Amino acid sequence: MVVKEVNLFHVRMPLLEPWVTAYGSQNNIESLFINLKCDEADGWGECAPAPLPLYNTEYTKGAFAVARDVLAPKIIGKYISAPDQLQSLFSEFKGHEFARSAFDSAMWDAYAHKCDKPLWSMIGGVNQTVTVGADIPVLPTAVELIDRVREAIDQGFPRVKIKFNRRCSVQMIEQVRNTFPDLVMHIDCNSGFTLDDFAMFQRLDQLDLKMIEQPLGYDDLIDHAELQRKLRTPICLDESITSVNRAAKAIKIGACRWINIKTSRVGGLTNALAIHDLCMTKDVPIWVGGMLESAVGQGASLALATKGSVGYPCDIFPSSRFFEEDFSTPKIILSEKGKITAPARSGAGFSPKIDFLKKHNVAMATIE
């Protein structure tokens, strides 16, 4: 396929409630939508880094700039025979995994349209319906937290992830565990702690958590390896895994026992599939995470989650979880309790509402 045109939309999407984590609170999420118009098919991709560089070094305004000024000009007029070729075209550039991922997802979407196949089946997915979990932001009190956990259980979610920061207390997690002794749950620290907090991790280690997600620095491997040696509870790495090479190093030094693969964080579906394959050869269990994206952004993650080796409920969210109305169509819904079904149509299965992109745009650009 020859890339004829790239359209960029930087939009601001209001959330139903503040999303509070260890790296801050957000009332809105900002996304970068990318449309690749090729001679044989079109494709859409989306990435949603934080509005400020709080989750990692990227942020949406920067992703828009690098997409407009660097990545789009690199591929205009190029013949691309397969989606994974895009990574080699971008190989001279350092970082900017989120921006790359939106291009990568758009190319996979276009390629699947060209082949007239659903993306999930084209990449070897076997479970069209995937199991998903519930995510709960940081809440002020244990009572509110327990109420939200009970609501998630009543809705049929098979596991619960609780955001955890320095405003929380171990006692809050203890109260959840005491209230729901058989609940599959874990906490997500979003890089909020250091090895100086070891005494706290020792207490958390007694609560039968499935894992502790990204407890230490967002780019750290060494300290995580030290902490993992001292804990019975598995550590899961998220922010620290940005490439196949980083995943290989983390596994080699024992920095984690689980890996969360986010297509946007690792530069796209191409790299996510490579990390998936690496983890399978190393017997490291994986699950699929996501950012606060619309259905377009979650499309690549949903496709990845259909792989038969994904064995833990994923962070694929119903559209109603975060948005009054999804910026993309069709909206993502629970096909049954705790489950979401990947679309049967060709491509990733989702496209944005152009009127929403224009109404809520922060910036737009076209590269021809």
N, C-alpha and C positions, 0 to 999 in steps of 0.2 A: 504494500500500500504506500502511496505517496502522500505525505502530509501537505495539504494545500493551505490550511488556515488554522490558527489557534485563537480561540476566544477565551478571555479571562474575566472572571467576576469575583471581586472581593466583597463579601456580603456580611452583614451583622444579623445574627439570628437570636431573637429573645428567648430566654429559657423560662420554663414554668416556675422554677424556684432557684434560688442561688445554689450554685454547685460549689460546695466548700470542701477543700482538701488541705493537705499539708503545705501546698504551694500558694494558697490564697482562695479567694471567693470570686465567682463570676456570675453576673446577672445576664450576660449575653455571651454567645459564642461567635467567633468570627471564622468564616470558612473561605477557602479559595476553591472555586469551581473552574475546571478546565474542560473545554470542548475542543476535541481534535476533529477537524474536517479533512477526511482523506478521500482519495479518488474512488475507493471501493466501499467505504463505510465510515460512519461517524462514531465517536465514542465520548463518554463523559467520565471525569474523575473529580474527586474532591479531597481536600485535606483540611484539617481543622486544628492547627496548632493554637496555643493560647494567644489571646490578643497582645499579651506582653511575654517576653521570654522567661516564663516562670516554670513551666513543665520541663523544658530543656532550653537550648540556646535559640530556638526558632520562634517566630511569631508571625502572624498572618500578613501584616504589612510588608515584612521582609520577604515572605514567601511569594507574595504578589510581585514584588520588584525583581526577584531573581528569576521568577517564571517569565516575566515580560522581557527582561533585559538580557538574560543569559540562556535559559533552557529552551524557550520557544524559538528564538532565532537559530539555535543549533540544529533543530529538526525540520524547519520549514524547507520544503522542496526535497527532503530526503526520502528515499525508498526504504521502507522498513518491512522486511519479509516476515518477521515474527516479533511478538511483544517483547521478548527478552533481549532483543537487539537494542532496545532503547537504552538499557543500562550501559552498554559499551559506548554509545554515542555521548553519554554524560560522564564517562569514566574520568575525564581529565579534571572535572570539577570536584571540589572538596565539600563534604557536608551537605546541608540543605535536603535532608532526607524527606521531610514532609512535602516540599515542593516537587521533588522528583516523583514521589509516590502518586501525586495527582496525575502527572503525565503517564506514569506506568499503568495506573488503573484505567485511564482513558484509552490507552492503546490496547489493553486486554479487552475492554468493552467493545472497541471497534473491531478487533480481530475476531471475537466471538460472534459479533453480528455478521461479519463477512462469511464466517464458517456456518452461520445459521444454527448455532448451538448455544445452550445455556453455559455461562462461564463455569459454573460449579462442576458440570459434567466434563467440560473440556480439560480441566486441570486434574481430573481423576477423582473427583468427589464421589462418594458412595452413599452418603446419608443426606438425602435432600432435605430432610427435616432434622434440625440440630437442636440440642439442649442448651438452654441459656439460663443465666443466673440473674439475681437482683443485686444492684449496687446502691449503697446508702451513703449519702454524704455525711460529713461531720455534723452532729447535732448537739445542742447545748446540754441535754440531760439524758441520763440513763432511761428514764421513763419514756421520753420521746423516741429514743433509739429502739427500745424493746417494742414499742407500738409499731414502728416501721418494719422491724423484723417480722413481727407477727403478721402484718399485712402482706409481706412478701411470701410468707409460708402459706397464708390463706389463698394467695393467687396462684399457688402451685409451683413456685420457683424451687428447684432442688438444692440450690446453694445460695448463700448470701455473702457478699463482700462488703466490709465496713471500712469506710475511709477513716484513717487514724492519724491524728496530729498531736501537737503538744498541748492543745486545749482539751484533749481527751484524757481519760485516766484508765489504767488497767482495770480498776474497779468496774468501770462501765462495761468492759468486755467480759469481765467475770460475771456480772449480772446477766448479761445476755446468755452466756454459757449455762449459768445455773437455771435460767428460765427455759432454755431450749437445749437440754443436755445431748440430744442426738442430732442436732443441726449440723450440716456440713457448712462450715463458714471459714473465712479467712479475713485478714486485715490487710489494707493497702496503705503503706506509709508514705508513698510518693517522695522518697528521698529525704524525709524530714528529720532523721536522727543520725547519731554518730556512735562510734564504739564506746564513748563515755556513757551511753545509756544502757550498758550491758545488763545492769541490775533489773531494769524494766523488761528487757527481752527475756531474762530468766523467768520472770513471773508470767509473761505471755506464753512461755514455753510449756507451762503447766496446763494450758487451757484447751488442749486437743484441737488446735487450729490446723486446718488442712495445709496452710502455708502462711508465711509472712512475706508480703510482696514489697519489693524495693525498699527495704528499711533504711539503707544508707545512701551516700551520695549518688547523684543522677548519672555520673560518668565513672563510678568506682567499680572495680572488680576485686582488688586486693583485700580491702577491709571486709567485704562481703564473704570472701573465702575464710577469713579469720573468724568471723561471727558464725558462719555455718558450721565450722568445726566444733563450736562450743554449744550448739543448739541441737535438740532432737527434732524440732519442727523444721520442715524444709523451708528454705528461702527460695522465693521466685523472683527472678530478675525481669524487669520491665524496661525502665528508662536506660539502663546500662547496655541493653542489647540493641545496637544500631546497625549491625551488619553480620554477615556470616562469620567473618573473622573475629569479631567481638564475641559472638556466641561460642565459637570454638575455644577461645581463650578462657571464657568463663567456665566452660565444661572441664577444660584441662586442669585448671587450678582448684576446682571444687567450689566455685563461688556461689553455686546454686544447685538445687535439685529439681527445680521446675523452671521453664521459660515461658513467658507470656509473649506471643508474637502479635504485634500490631503492624498491619501492612503499612500504615502511614509512617510509623516510627522507623522502620527499617528501609524505607526508600521505595516501597511498592510491593505488589504481589509477587513479582519475579524473585526478589530477595527473600520474601517471606517463605516462598516455596523451597528455596535453597536452605534456609534455616530449619524449616520443617524436616527436610531430608537428612540434614546433619544430625538433628536431635534423634531421629529414628535410628540412625546407625550407631549412636552413642547411648541408646536406651535412656534418654532424658525425656520425661513426659512434658507435653506442651498443652497449651490452650490458647484460644484466640481472644485478644483484647480489642478495644476500640476507643476512639476519642468521642467527643460529643458532636458527631457528624449527622448530617441528614442521611436519608436512605441511600443516596448516591455514594457517599463516603463509606457507608457500611456494606455496600454491595460486594467489594473485593474481600472484606473480612468474612462475610457470610459464605462466600464461595470457598474460602480456605477452611472454614469450620466444618464443611461437609466431608473433609478428608477422614478416612476411617480411623486414623491414629489420634485424632483429637478426642481426648478422654475425660475432659473436665468441662462443666457448663461454662459457656463462653460469654463474653461481654458484647453481645449483639442486642441492641435495645429496641423495644417497640417504639414507634414514632411518638406515641402518646406519653412516653416516659419523660421526655424533655421539652417537647414542643406542642404548643396549642394546635398548630398545623405544620406538618412536615414541609420543608422546602422542596421535597422531591415526591415523585409519584411512581408506582403506587406506594402508599405508606406501609411501613413494616408493622405487622400485627402478630400476635400470638396465634398460631394455628391450633394449638391446644395448650393446656397449662404447662408453662415452662419450656415451650418449644416454638421455634420459628422455622418456616419452610422457605427454602430458596426458590426464586421464581423459575418457572418452566420455560419462559420465553427466551429468545436468543439474547446474547450479551449478558452483562451483569444483572440486568433486569429492572433497572431504575433510571429515571431521567429527571432533571430538575424542572420546576415550574418557572419558566422564563419570566413571567410577570412578577414572581416573588424575587427573583434575582435582580431585576431592574428596580423594583420598589425599595428593596433593602440594601442596594449596592452602596459600597464605600468607594469603590473604584472599578472601572472596566477598561479593557484594552483588547484590540484585535491585531494580530500579527499575521501578515499575508506574505 
